[in-house]
Amino acid sequence: MARINFDLQELQAFVAVSEKLSFRGAADELNISAPALSRRIEKLESILGVKLFERSTRHVMLTNVGRIFLDHSRSALDELEGAMLGIADLASQRRGVVTVACVPSAAYYFLPTVIARFTKSYPQIRVRILDESANTVLNAVINRQADFGINFIGTQEADLEFEPIFTERFVLAVHTGHHLSRRRKIRWEELCDERFMTVGKSSGNRVLIDSALAQSARRPTSFFEVAHVSSLLGLVEAGLGVAAVPQLALPAKNHSTLKGIPLIDPEVSRTLGLLCRRNNPLSPAAKVLYALIKKETDRR
């Protein structure tokens, strides 16, 4: 079988251009000239016998083959980094990157504290946060775009491991001037008389709520639908209605305009967990950050 002979620099050049979708931006990141970068890409394409990018004077796009090769390239670089890095190298502040995919409420609630602690110990390790919807987070972990994820779906995926870290209830987000703001708890059926707002049906949060209320005789009707919980809170702050949101999504207590009230009959909750690929060890840097997140949530 013929051997494919290309070096690490060409693989790094390909990944850099794929992420930046710019030869100039990738050249700046790798600290080389644009012509040198182009030569590396041309050599890689020549060795593979395929075209990896569609290029014009203004745009750079991956070909279909390029997208497939990108997943393999990232995996190869991750495995090489893991082999070379080691825990001892972390202590000496070796450079590296950890990518975490997570639902936005987790990114807002406890990740800043964890990342601050991680960066203090390992200032040369870069952290990328993909704060996206539950389905996007799940796919990012499956497709190796993230080292691991923080999500509330994925427990049924055979190729993934889900380690629960935090369970939270859904609460009713209301404006502090709303007539329900002084209530200690609210039944779901009471929301039938309110201007109720929700995320769209493709949202993981919406799926949880619809499933929990499937047997209810009376269910609130949505007046407004948005894509993200953060947009819901903006509408609540504007006084346009009320919304059911995960407790973590709300700002800290004593917020000037927003308040969360427990919802009952039924109580709806979700469990956040750490999500990673089964039988695919994390890199040493990702393993450290994973452990810090678990330790932080254990204290809450």
C-alpha positions in Angstrom: 0.0 0.0 0.0 1.4 3.4 -1.0 2.3 5.7 1.9 0.9 9.3 1.9 3.8 11.5 2.8 2.9 14.9 4.2 4.1 16.7 7.3 2.5 18.2 10.4 2.9 21.8 9.1 0.7 21.1 6.1 -2.0 19.5 8.3 -1.9 22.5 10.6 -2.1 24.9 7.6 -5.2 23.1 6.3 -7.0 23.2 9.7 -6.1 26.9 10.1 -7.5 27.9 6.7 -10.6 25.8 7.3 -11.3 27.6 10.6 -10.5 31.1 9.4 -11.9 30.6 5.8 -9.2 33.1 5.0 -5.6 32.4 3.7 -4.4 35.8 5.1 -6.0 35.2 8.5 -4.6 31.7 8.7 -1.1 32.9 7.7 -1.2 35.5 10.4 -2.2 32.9 13.0 0.6 30.6 11.9 3.0 33.5 11.7 4.1 32.7 8.1 3.7 34.5 4.8 0.6 34.0 2.7 2.6 32.5 -0.2 4.2 30.0 2.1 0.8 29.0 3.4 -0.6 28.6 -0.1 2.4 26.3 -1.0 1.6 24.1 2.0 -2.1 23.8 0.9 -1.1 23.1 -2.7 1.3 20.4 -1.6 -1.3 18.8 0.5 -3.9 18.8 -2.3 -1.3 17.4 -4.7 -0.4 14.6 -2.3 -4.0 13.7 -1.6 -5.0 14.1 -5.3 -8.1 16.1 -4.3 -9.2 19.7 -4.1 -9.8 20.8 -0.5 -10.9 24.4 -1.0 -12.9 26.4 -3.5 -11.1 29.7 -3.8 -11.8 33.1 -5.3 -10.4 36.6 -4.8 -13.0 37.2 -2.0 -14.1 33.8 -0.6 -12.6 30.5 0.6 -14.9 27.5 1.1 -14.3 23.9 1.9 -15.2 21.3 -0.7 -17.2 18.3 0.3 -14.0 16.2 0.5 -12.4 19.0 2.5 -15.1 18.9 5.1 -14.6 15.2 5.6 -10.9 15.6 5.7 -11.2 18.4 8.3 -12.8 16.0 10.8 -10.0 13.5 10.4 -7.3 16.2 10.5 -8.6 17.6 13.8 -8.7 14.1 15.3 -5.2 13.4 14.2 -3.9 16.7 15.6 -5.8 16.1 18.9 -4.3 12.7 19.3 -0.8 14.0 18.5 -1.2 16.8 21.0 -2.4 14.3 23.6 0.6 12.1 23.0 3.0 15.0 23.2 1.5 17.2 25.9 1.1 15.1 29.0 0.2 16.3 32.4 3.8 17.4 33.1 3.7 19.6 30.1 0.6 21.3 31.4 2.5 22.3 34.5 5.1 23.9 32.3 2.4 25.9 30.5 2.7 24.3 27.1 0.4 25.8 24.5 -2.8 24.0 23.5 -6.5 24.4 22.8 -9.6 23.0 24.5 -13.0 23.3 22.8 -16.2 23.0 25.0 -19.7 22.9 23.5 -22.4 23.9 26.0 -25.9 25.3 26.3 -25.9 29.0 26.9 -27.2 28.9 30.5 -24.2 26.8 31.5 -21.8 29.2 29.8 -23.4 32.0 31.7 -23.8 30.4 35.1 -20.7 28.5 36.1 -18.2 28.3 33.2 -16.7 31.8 33.8 -15.6 30.8 37.3 -14.1 27.5 36.1 -12.3 29.1 33.1 -10.8 31.8 35.3 -9.4 29.1 37.6 -8.1 27.0 34.6 -6.5 30.0 32.9 -4.8 31.0 36.1 -3.1 27.6 36.3 -2.5 27.1 32.6 -2.3 30.6 30.9 -1.0 29.2 27.6 -3.9 26.8 27.1 -6.6 28.5 24.9 -10.3 27.7 25.6 -13.0 27.9 22.9 -16.6 27.9 24.0 -19.3 26.9 21.5 -22.4 28.2 23.3 -25.2 26.8 21.2 -28.6 25.0 21.3 -28.8 21.6 22.8 -29.0 19.9 19.4 -26.0 21.8 18.1 -24.0 21.0 21.2 -24.8 17.3 20.8 -23.7 17.3 17.1 -20.5 19.2 18.0 -19.4 16.5 20.4 -20.5 13.6 18.0 -18.7 15.3 15.0 -15.5 16.0 17.1 -15.9 19.8 16.8 -15.6 19.9 20.6 -13.6 17.9 23.1 -16.6 17.5 25.3 -20.0 19.2 25.9 -22.3 20.4 28.6 -25.9 19.5 27.7 -29.2 18.1 28.9 -29.7 15.7 25.9 -27.6 12.9 24.7 -28.2 10.2 27.3 -29.6 7.9 24.7 -26.6 8.2 22.3 -24.7 4.8 22.2 -21.4 6.4 21.3 -21.5 9.1 24.0 -21.0 9.1 27.8 -23.3 11.4 29.8 -22.2 12.2 33.4 -24.9 14.2 35.3 -23.7 17.3 37.1 -26.7 19.5 37.9 -30.5 19.3 38.0 -32.5 22.5 37.7 -36.2 23.3 37.6 -38.1 25.4 35.1 -39.4 28.6 36.6 -41.7 31.4 35.3 -39.7 34.5 34.3 -41.8 37.6 35.0 -41.1 41.3 35.1 -40.9 42.6 38.7 -43.8 44.9 37.9 -46.0 42.0 36.7 -49.1 41.1 38.8 -47.7 37.5 39.3 -44.3 38.7 40.6 -45.3 38.4 44.3 -46.5 34.8 44.0 -44.4 32.1 45.6 -45.4 29.4 43.1 -47.6 29.2 40.0 -49.5 26.3 38.4 -49.0 25.7 34.6 -52.7 25.9 34.0 -52.8 29.5 35.3 -50.6 30.6 32.4 -53.5 29.9 30.1 -54.8 33.4 31.1 -51.4 35.1 30.5 -49.5 36.3 27.5 -47.2 33.3 27.4 -44.0 33.2 25.4 -41.7 30.3 24.5 -38.8 29.1 22.4 -39.5 27.3 19.1 -40.4 23.6 18.7 -36.9 22.7 17.6 -35.5 23.7 21.0 -34.6 21.0 23.5 -36.2 23.1 26.2 -39.4 23.2 24.3 -39.4 19.5 23.8 -39.0 18.9 27.6 -41.9 21.3 28.4 -44.2 19.9 25.7 -43.5 16.3 26.9 -44.2 17.2 30.5 -47.5 18.9 29.7 -48.7 16.3 27.2 -51.3 14.9 29.6 -52.4 18.3 31.0 -56.1 19.2 30.3 -55.2 22.9 29.9 -51.9 24.2 28.4 -50.8 27.7 27.8 -50.9 29.1 24.3 -47.8 30.8 23.0 -48.2 34.4 21.8 -44.5 34.9 20.8 -41.9 32.3 19.8 -38.2 32.9 19.6 -35.1 30.8 19.0 -33.1 31.4 22.2 -33.9 31.7 25.9 -31.9 35.0 26.1 -34.4 36.5 23.6 -37.3 35.3 25.8 -35.8 37.1 28.8 -35.5 40.3 26.7 -39.2 40.1 25.8 -40.1 39.6 29.5 -38.0 42.6 30.5 -39.9 44.6 27.9 -43.1 43.7 29.6 -44.5 41.7 26.7 -45.5 38.6 28.7 -44.2 35.8 30.8 -42.0 32.8 29.9 -40.9 29.4 31.3 -37.1 29.2 31.4 -34.5 27.0 33.1 -33.5 28.4 36.5 -29.9 28.8 35.4 -30.9 31.2 32.6 -32.1 33.8 35.0 -29.8 36.5 36.3 -28.6 36.6 39.9 -31.2 37.2 42.7 -32.6 40.6 43.3 -32.4 41.6 39.7 -34.0 44.9 39.1 -36.5 43.8 36.4 -36.6 40.0 36.3 -37.9 37.4 38.8 -38.2 33.6 38.6 -41.2 31.9 40.3 -41.3 28.1 40.7 -43.8 26.3 38.4 -45.8 23.4 39.7 -48.4 20.8 38.6 -46.3 19.5 37.1 -42.7 20.4 38.2 -40.5 20.3 35.1 -36.8 19.9 35.4 -33.7 19.1 33.3 -30.4 17.5 34.1 -27.2 19.0 32.8 -24.4 16.6 32.2 -20.9 16.4 30.8 -21.0 14.8 27.4 -18.0 13.1 25.7 -17.3 10.4 23.1 -17.1 6.9 24.4 -13.8 5.1 24.2 -12.1 8.3 23.0 -9.9 9.6 25.8 -9.8 13.4 26.3 -6.5 15.2 25.8 -4.7 16.1 29.0 -5.7 19.7 28.8 -9.4 18.8 28.2 -9.3 16.3 31.0 -8.1 19.0 33.5 -10.9 21.4 32.4 -13.5 18.6 32.5 -12.5 17.7 36.1 -12.6 21.4 37.2 -16.2 21.7 35.8 -17.3 18.6 37.7 -15.6 19.9 40.9 -17.3 23.3 40.6 -20.8 21.8 40.1 -20.3 19.4 42.9 -20.0 22.4 45.2 -23.3 24.0 44.1 
